[in-house]
Amino acid sequence: MDILTHAVMGAALASGVASFRHRGQESALAIRRIAAGIGAAAGLLPDADALIQSGSDALLVLDYHRHFTHALAFVPVGALIAALLLWPVLRRRIGFGALYAGSVAGYLPHPLLDACTSYGTHLWLPFSERKEAWNLIAVVDPLFTLLLAVPLYLYLRRPDSRALRWGLLLGLAYFGIGLFQQQRAEAAALALAQARGHQPAQLSVKPSMANLLLWRSLYVHDGRVQVDAFHLGFTPRHYPGQSAALLDAAAARSAAAGDARRLRDIERFRVFSDGFVVLDPARPGFVGDARYAMLPTAIAPIWGIEWRGAGAATEFVSRHDFSPAMRREFFAMLLGRDLPKP
C-alpha cells in the first residue's frame, strides 16, 4: 500500500499497545505520541527494499521489492533495525525493550497490508517463494486511510479518547467488505466466462483505483487474456473490456531479437507479472504487465520493459497517462452509469 497508510497503521498499532517504562514524567498522551512516532517509522522501514537497485539491471528492484524485508520471519529483525536507528534519538525518553516492542507493532502490519493488495508479497520467506496477493483493497485507498487516520488523530489529542479502537475495527470491517466484494466479482467473472463458452485457465479480480465498487477482472482462455470491469453496487453491472494474446515462448524469442539477456529479463518479468505478460501494439518492443492499466477495461499496461535499440540494456518503463476522456470513462463506470460516447 502507499507509504501514508503504512505510517498511519504502524502509528495506530504502536500507540494502541503502548505500555512503556519511560524515563521522566511524560503524560499518557505523550507516551502515545512517542509510540505513534516509533510505529510510523517502523511501519515505513520495509519499503527500504526499494533502494536495492542496480544501474546495469533494471529488474533488480522488482526482484527484491516486497521480498525478504516483507517476510513475516524478518519482522523481528526489521523491528530491531528500526529500534537501533531510533535509539539515539529516544534513549532519554524510553527503554530499549519498550522501543523494540513499539517497533514490532509498527513493522508487523506492513507486510500484511501489502498482502491484501494485488501486487504480490513474499510473506513466507525463507520457507517458501510463494507470493501472497489477496486482492482485498487497492494499493491506494483514501477512505481506508481516513478510517485509521481520523481516529488516530483524536486518540493522540485527547487522553480519554477511545477513537482508536473504533478506527481499527472500522479498518477490519473495510477488509471484510473487500472480501465480500471480491467474492461477488469472482462469481460475476466466472459466470461471464462460462456465458462466452470460455474455461478460464487463470482468473484474477482486483479493485480498481481507490475504491471497492469498481472491479477489474482478468482471465486466460486459449492463450489470450480477457479483461472486464464490474460495478458492484446493489445491482452488478458489467463493462466489456479488451483482449490480447499473452506473450508465449515464440513471441518472447522474437521480442528478445536473439539476445539471451533480453530473453532472461522477459522471463523474469513474466514471473513478476504472474504470467499476465503482453505486447503493446501501440508501442512496438514494449512488454507489459496486463494486470494493471489506467482503465479497468483496458489492456494497455501501466508498466513494462523495453529496449532502445540493438544491444541496449533492459529498461523498466512506467506510464500513467490519464487523459480527460479516460477520466470521464472511469468515473462513469465508478458511478455505474453508461459510458460516454466517443
Buried (B, 14 or more C-beta within 10 A) or exposed (E): BBEBBBBBBBBBBBBBEBEBEBEEEBEEBBBBBBBBBBBBBBBBBBBEBEEBEEEEBBBBBBBBBBBBBBBBEBBEEBBBBBBEEBBEEBEEBBBEEBBBBBBBBBBBBBBBBBBBBBBBBBBBBEEEEEBBBBBBBBBBBBEBBBBBBBBBBBBBEEEEBEBBEBBBEBBEEBBEEBBEBBEBBBEBBBEBBEEEEBEBEEBBBBBBBBBBBBBBBBBBBEEEBBBBBBBBEEEBBBBEBBEBEBBEEEBBBEBBEEBEEBBEBBBBBBBBBBBBBBBBEEBEBBBBBBBBBBBBBBBBBBBBBBBEEEEEEBBBBEBEEEEEEBEEBBEBBBEBEEEEEE
